[in-house]
Structures are given as structure tokens and as C-alpha cells.
């Protein structure tokens, strides 16, 4: 058996942090590069690893859902991300929501304390020509690195646009109107703050949202919006009731003032352990900041809201994973034949998987194992081996389904079924 050589990982987000942990726990030394805080981004606030810039929710923990099943699988695989998320958990019904700062700080401390992980705070502007490499720079990688990845993959366009939701000071929320409850009493039963709207209030809010001025954004193209995380004003433009059947759905809630279900409901989710900050669920947007304050204060209970952070749009960088990568997530030989031991992360494919930025980390236990297995001259961990050796059974794992969404399709057998590999 060869002794493990050092693996270079570019990017200290969710995926890079998980990959570093899985490699190190299997005895593979890691050099992890993260450009923050030396080079900040437009949306990050700290230099901590795995900092969350969008939602603080990892979605459902219930194993009857794909989200919950995936988390259970990751915990069984020794996931650093899920372990730290559980330690920083906040009340959020059946969902796993975290205190952003506590979560990122815990991930950072765990990796800093591991003897096989070396963290370097510097920007990487190109792909190293030699040695084992994992590129997990994330959707907010620097322009120089994005250009290097574009040259490496041959892709001409590596971007989508994504948006961030506002966060409100808890003391500025009028709790004589906003009431505490979780849909259908899940979790603690009162984990969310709910701002109820009657029909007239909702229609006035909808009209104001459609008339609000968007913030100017260079190179913005509506066709490049990520369908799974659309700005709230884009959803509103699709129809009067789109929001009411989407992020503002009132199902499972009863307004204690009326004893009836509201016409629409804006939910706010606790964003830190002190419960002093609350994020507006589903309110990612690209409106001017002055317009956000004006329109969102029309929501009952938020008339005097003080905003800790306002929504904004930012550019995300992706690769076309099925075209660029093998099923082991190595770069295909035609892209770089001299160094096949290179892995690339892709947060989305041409038809992005179901929303969930945290799912990027779900694939990376496979890479720690694959990196270790390559030193042992064993086959790498691919989707077909994540739970079983044959594709016939690959539907039994949520993680293998996710791997399949971001890797080349199974060869088709006569009759349309998946052809089993020999």
C-alpha cells in the first residue's frame, strides 16, 4: 500500500470543509485553501469556514422526506457538516436550522484542530498543474479562479444568479400581530413567527411588490436565474396567487386573533441562538434596499421592522457536471489526461437538482473515501458503489440519487431500463 500523499483542496465552504474532514479522518493529509478573510466576497461576513450566506435552514429532518433521509445517511457516514449543524441547531419545526455564526465557528475549530489539516488563507488564481486536487471553490469563487475553471472545462458560461433573504431584528416585530406557530404543530409547535394577511392586505402587498424598483445588476439575465431559488418579485410576477401557494402559503396555521387560517402568511425563522434575529423565509430578492424597506413594512407585524440585513442578488458559478465529470467526479481524461486524480464540485447541472446549497457537502464523503482508495489502488467510490455494487439497487440511497443527478447518465438497456454494469 502506498502512503497517502497530501491532497490540495481549493475552497473552504460546505463541500471543501467536508472533503477535508473525510480525507483527514482516513489518514490523508490535507492542505485547504480559503481566500477569506484575505479576499472577502460581496456576501460573506467573516473568515470562518462553511459560512452560510443564504438560508440558515438545512430543510427537513424527517426521514420520510428525501431531505431527512439524506441527513441520516450523512450522519452515518460521519459528516462534519451535519454534526456541527446539529450542535448549532435552532427551533425550526421539523427542519434543521442553525445559528450561522456558531455553526461556521464550530466547523472551523474542528478542522483547525485536526493534525492532518493545514489551512492556508490565500487566494488561488489558477489550478495547480500537479498533485491530487479537489476543486470545491463554491458558487462564489473569485473571478480569476472562475476564469481558470472555464479554461480547464472549456465552458463558456459558468454562472447563475442567486438571491439572499432579509433578516429582521426580533424586537422590532409586532408580536401582537405576528404569532408563534409551526405548520401543523411540528417541532416545538411554536418555532416560527407568522405574519398573517387577509385578502386585501395580500393583494395590496402583491401590487406593491410588482411595482417596486429592482436594484441595477450588471450582466443580469433573467434566463440565468436559479429556478429553485427565485427572487420573491419574480414569483409574484408569475401570477396573483403564486406566492400564496408558495412561500406565503398559510396551510397548517391558524391566526389566534380570528380563529381562522389566514389568506396568506409570511414566516420568519429564528436566525441566531439569542433569537434576536429572524430571517424572512422565501424572501430572497433583487429590489433596491429602500424599496425592500418600504414594501416589506407593509406586511402585518413588520410595520416598524428594523433590518439587520437586506436582500441582494449575487452571481453563482457552476459547471456542467454530467458533461465535464466522470461518475467518480474526477475530471474526464479529455479535459486533463495527465492528472486524472482531480475532482470538481458542481452545485448545479444544466437542469439543477432540487434546491439545497447544503447538498453540495453531501457528495464529499465520497471524495474523502475515493482519495484514500486511490492510494490503496482500489476502485474509486462512484454512485454505483455508494450503497451497493449494482445500479439495480442504486435507488435505495438518497445520496446515490444525488450523485446520479450530477454525473453522466447510466447507459440505457433495450427497453429503456438502466443497463447493469459488469
C-alpha positions in Angstrom: 0.0 0.0 0.0 1.3 3.5 -0.8 1.5 6.0 1.9 -1.1 8.8 1.4 0.2 12.0 -0.2 -1.1 15.4 0.5 -4.3 16.4 -1.1 -4.9 20.1 -2.1 -8.5 21.4 -1.6 -9.5 24.8 -3.0 -12.4 26.3 -1.1 -13.4 26.2 2.5 -17.2 26.2 2.1 -19.5 23.3 2.9 -18.1 21.0 0.3 -14.5 21.8 0.8 -14.7 21.5 4.6 -16.5 18.2 4.4 -14.0 16.8 1.9 -11.1 17.9 4.1 -12.6 16.2 7.1 -13.3 13.0 5.3 -9.8 12.8 3.8 -8.1 13.7 7.2 -10.2 11.1 9.1 -8.9 8.4 6.7 -5.3 9.4 7.3 -4.8 11.5 4.1 -3.0 14.9 4.8 -4.9 17.9 3.5 -3.9 21.4 2.5 -7.1 23.5 2.5 -7.0 26.9 0.7 -9.6 29.5 1.6 -9.3 33.1 0.4 -11.4 34.7 3.1 -10.8 36.9 5.0 -7.7 38.0 3.0 -10.0 38.4 0.0 -13.6 39.0 1.0 -16.7 38.4 -1.1 -19.8 40.6 -1.6 -21.9 38.5 0.7 -19.7 36.8 3.3 -19.3 38.5 6.7 -16.4 36.5 8.3 -13.4 34.4 7.6 -14.9 31.3 9.1 -15.1 28.1 7.0 -18.5 26.9 5.9 -20.2 30.2 6.5 -23.8 30.3 5.3 -24.8 33.3 3.2 -28.3 32.3 2.1 -30.8 30.4 4.2 -29.8 29.1 7.6 -32.1 26.1 7.1 -30.9 22.6 6.0 -34.6 21.7 5.5 -36.4 18.7 7.0 -35.0 16.1 9.4 -37.9 13.7 8.9 -36.6 10.6 7.2 -39.9 10.2 5.3 -38.6 13.1 3.2 -35.6 13.0 0.9 -34.0 15.8 2.8 -34.2 14.0 6.1 -33.1 10.7 4.6 -30.0 12.3 3.2 -29.1 13.8 6.6 -29.5 10.4 8.2 -27.2 8.9 5.6 -24.6 11.7 6.1 -24.6 11.3 9.9 -24.0 7.6 9.4 -21.0 8.5 7.2 -19.5 10.7 9.9 -20.4 14.0 8.2 -18.7 17.0 9.8 -21.2 19.4 8.4 -24.3 17.6 9.8 -22.6 17.0 13.2 -21.8 20.7 13.5 -25.3 21.7 12.3 -26.9 19.5 15.0 -24.7 21.2 17.6 -25.8 24.7 16.4 -29.4 23.7 15.9 -32.2 26.3 16.4 -36.0 25.7 16.8 -37.5 25.4 13.3 -40.3 22.8 13.4 -39.3 19.6 11.6 -36.4 21.4 9.8 -32.8 21.7 10.8 -32.0 25.4 11.1 -28.7 26.6 12.6 -27.1 29.6 14.2 -24.9 30.7 11.3 -22.1 32.0 13.4 -22.0 29.1 15.8 -22.2 26.6 13.0 -19.3 28.1 11.0 -17.2 28.7 14.0 -17.6 25.0 15.1 -16.7 23.7 11.6 -13.6 26.0 11.6 -12.5 24.9 15.0 -12.8 21.2 14.2 -10.7 21.5 11.1 -8.1 23.7 12.7 -7.7 21.2 15.5 -7.2 18.2 13.2 -3.5 17.3 12.9 -3.7 16.3 9.3 -5.4 19.5 8.1 -3.4 22.6 7.1 -5.5 25.7 6.4 -4.0 28.4 4.2 -5.7 31.8 4.0 -4.8 32.9 0.4 -6.4 33.2 -3.0 -5.8 30.5 -5.6 -6.0 32.1 -9.1 -5.3 29.0 -11.1 -5.5 25.2 -10.9 -2.2 23.6 -9.7 -0.7 21.6 -12.6 0.4 18.6 -10.4 -0.7 16.5 -7.5 -4.1 15.3 -6.1 -6.6 18.2 -6.2 -10.2 18.8 -5.2 -11.8 22.0 -6.5 -14.6 23.0 -4.2 -14.4 26.7 -4.6 -18.1 27.1 -4.4 -20.5 29.3 -6.3 -18.8 32.5 -5.1 -15.2 31.7 -6.2 -13.0 34.6 -7.3 -13.2 35.9 -10.9 -9.6 34.7 -11.5 -10.3 31.2 -10.4 -13.6 31.1 -12.3 -11.7 32.0 -15.5 -9.2 29.2 -14.8 -12.0 26.7 -14.3 -13.7 27.9 -17.5 -10.4 27.4 -19.4 -10.0 23.9 -17.8 -13.5 22.7 -18.6 -14.0 24.5 -21.9 -17.2 26.1 -20.6 -18.2 29.5 -22.0 -20.7 30.3 -19.4 -20.4 29.3 -15.7 -23.0 31.3 -13.9 -26.5 31.5 -12.5 -27.9 34.4 -10.4 -29.0 33.7 -6.8 -30.5 35.9 -4.1 -30.4 36.4 -0.3 -33.4 37.0 2.1 -33.6 39.9 4.6 -33.1 39.4 8.3 -35.1 41.4 10.8 -34.4 42.5 14.4 -36.6 40.4 16.7 -37.5 43.3 19.0 -38.9 45.3 16.0 -41.5 42.6 15.2 -45.0 43.4 16.5 -46.0 40.2 18.3 -49.5 41.5 18.9 -50.0 40.7 15.2 -47.3 38.1 14.4 -48.0 34.9 16.2 -45.7 31.9 17.1 -46.5 28.6 15.5 -45.1 25.8 13.3 -47.2 24.4 10.4 -49.3 21.6 11.8 -47.6 21.9 15.2 -44.4 20.3 14.0 -41.2 20.5 16.1 -41.8 22.5 19.2 -45.1 23.7 17.8 -44.2 27.4 18.0 -40.9 27.7 16.3 -41.7 30.3 13.7 -43.1 33.8 13.8 -46.0 34.2 11.4 -47.3 37.4 9.9 -50.9 36.8 8.8 -52.5 38.6 5.8 -56.1 38.9 4.8 -57.1 39.1 1.2 -57.0 42.9 0.9 -53.6 43.1 2.6 -52.1 40.4 0.4 -53.3 41.9 -2.8 -52.0 45.4 -1.8 -48.7 43.8 -0.9 -48.6 41.9 -4.2 -49.2 45.0 -6.2 -46.5 47.0 -4.4 -44.1 44.2 -4.9 -44.7 44.1 -8.7 -44.3 47.9 -8.8 -41.1 48.1 -6.7 -37.8 49.2 -8.4 -35.2 46.4 -8.8 -31.6 47.1 -8.0 -29.3 47.5 -11.0 -27.2 44.4 -11.7 -24.5 44.2 -14.3 -24.8 41.4 -16.8 -28.1 40.3 -15.3 -30.1 37.9 -17.5 -33.5 36.6 -16.2 -32.8 33.3 -18.1 -29.9 32.6 -15.7 -32.0 32.7 -12.5 -31.9 29.5 -10.5 -35.4 28.2 -10.7 -35.2 26.6 -7.2 -34.4 29.9 -5.5 -36.3 32.6 -7.4 -36.5 36.2 -6.1 -39.8 36.9 -4.5 -40.7 39.5 -7.0 -40.1 37.1 -9.9 -42.5 34.6 -8.2 -45.1 37.4 -7.8 -44.9 38.2 -11.5 -46.0 34.7 -12.4 -49.5 35.2 -11.0 -51.5 36.8 -8.2 -51.7 33.6 -6.2 -48.2 32.2 -6.9 -46.8 33.5 -3.6 -49.9 32.3 -1.7 -49.3 28.8 -2.9 -45.5 29.1 -2.5 -43.5 30.8 0.3 -46.6 32.6 1.7 -48.8 29.5 1.9 -51.0 29.6 5.0 -51.7 25.9 5.3 -51.3 24.3 8.8 -51.6 27.7 10.5 -54.5 29.4 12.4 -54.4 33.1 13.3 -55.3 33.3 17.0 -56.9 36.7 16.6 -59.5 35.3 14.2 -59.5 31.6 14.8 -59.2 31.0 11.1 -56.5 30.2 8.5 -55.1 33.5 7.1 -55.3 34.3 3.4 -51.5 34.3 3.2 -48.7 34.1 5.8 -45.2 35.4 5.9 -43.0 33.2 8.1 -39.9 34.3 9.9 -37.4 31.8 11.1 -35.0 32.2 14.1 -31.6 33.1 12.8 -29.4 33.0 16.0 -29.3 31.4 19.4 -30.3 34.6 21.1 -33.5 34.8 19.0 -32.6 38.5 18.3 -32.5 38.0 14.5 -35.2 36.5 12.3 -34.9 35.7 8.6 -37.8 36.2 6.2 -38.5 32.7 4.7 -38.6 32.7 0.9 -38.0 36.5 0.6 -34.8 36.4 -1.4 -35.0 39.4 -3.8 -33.1 41.9 -6.0 -35.0 45.0 -5.1 -33.4 48.3 -4.1 -32.8 48.5 -0.4 -35.1 51.5 0.0 -37.8 49.6 -1.8 -37.4 46.5 0.4 -37.9 48.5 3.5 -41.0 50.3 2.1 -42.7 47.2 0.6 -41.8 44.7 3.4 -43.1 47.0 6.1 -46.5 46.6 4.5 -46.5 43.1 6.0 -48.7 43.0 9.1 -46.4 42.8 12.1 -43.4 44.3 10.3 -44.7 47.9 10.2 -41.7 49.1 12.3 -39.2 46.4 11.2 -35.5 47.1 11.6 -33.5 45.2 9.1 -30.2 43.6 10.1 -29.5 42.6 6.6 -31.4 43.3 3.4 -31.8 41.0 0.4 -29.5 41.1 -2.5 -28.6 39.3 -5.7 -25.2 37.7 -6.4 -23.6 35.7 -9.1 -23.0 32.0 -8.7 -20.5 29.9 -10.5 -21.4 26.3 -11.7 -20.1 23.7 -14.0 -22.0 21.4 -16.3 -21.2 18.3 -14.2 -22.6 15.5 -16.4 -20.6 16.8 -19.4 -17.3 17.6 -17.6 -17.0 14.8 -15.0 -16.9 11.1 -14.7 -19.3 9.3 -12.4 -16.5 9.4 -9.8 -16.5 13.2 -10.1 -13.0 13.2 -11.5 -12.3 15.4 -14.5 -12.7 13.4 -17.7 -9.5 12.4 -19.4 -10.2 14.6 -22.4 -10.1 17.6 -20.0 -6.9 16.7 -18.3 -5.3 13.4 -19.2 -2.0 14.0 -17.3 -3.6 14.2 -13.9 -6.8 12.1 -13.5 -6.8 12.4 -9.7 -8.7 15.7 -9.8 -12.2 16.3 -8.5 -14.5 19.1 -9.2 -17.5 20.2 -7.3 -20.7 21.4 -9.1 -23.5 22.9 -7.2 -25.9 22.6 -10.2 -26.3 20.9 -13.5 -28.0 22.2 -16.7 -31.3 21.3 -15.0 -30.4 22.0 -11.4 -31.3 19.4 -8.7 -33.9 20.3 -6.1 -32.9 23.4 -4.2 -30.4 22.9 -1.3 -26.9 24.5 -1.3 -26.1 22.3 1.7 -26.4 19.2 -0.5 -23.1 20.2 -2.1 -21.5 18.8 1.1 -23.5 15.5 0.8 -21.3 14.3 -2.1 -18.0 14.9 -0.4 -17.8 12.0 2.0 -17.4 10.0 -1.3 -14.3 12.1 -2.2 -12.5 11.5 1.1 -13.1 7.8 0.6 -12.1 7.9 -3.1 -8.9 9.8 -2.4 -8.0 7.3 0.2 -8.9 4.3 -2.0 -6.8 5.7 -4.9 -3.7 5.4 -2.7 -4.7 1.8 -2.0 -5.0 1.1 -5.7 -8.7 0.3 -5.2 -11.6 1.4 -7.4 -12.9 4.9 -6.5 -16.2 5.5 -4.9 -18.8 6.1 -7.6 -22.6 6.3 -7.4 -22.8 2.6 -8.2 -20.8 1.7 -5.1 -22.2 4.3 -2.7 -24.6 1.7 -1.3 -24.3 -1.3 -3.5 -22.3 -2.6 -6.4 -25.1 -2.6 -9.0 -27.3 0.2 -10.4 -30.3 -2.1 -9.9 -30.3 -1.1 -6.3 -29.0 2.4 -6.5 -32.4 3.9 -5.8 -32.2 2.8 -2.2 -29.9 5.7 -1.2 -30.7 9.4 -1.4 -27.0 10.1 -1.8 -26.6 7.9 -4.8 -29.7 9.6 -6.4 -27.9 13.0 -5.8 -24.7 11.7 -7.3 -26.6 10.5 -10.3 -28.2 13.9 -10.9 -24.7 15.4 -11.2 -22.9 12.7 -13.2 -23.2 11.0 -16.6 -26.4 9.0 -17.1 -26.5 5.2 -16.8 -26.2 3.5 -20.2 -29.6 2.6 -21.4 -30.5 -1.1 -21.9 -33.0 -2.2 -24.6 -36.5 -1.4 -23.4 -35.5 1.8 -21.6 -34.1 0.4 -18.3 -30.7 1.1 -16.8 -28.1 -1.3 -18.1 -26.3 -3.1 -15.2 -22.5 -2.8 -15.2 -20.4 -5.9 -15.2 
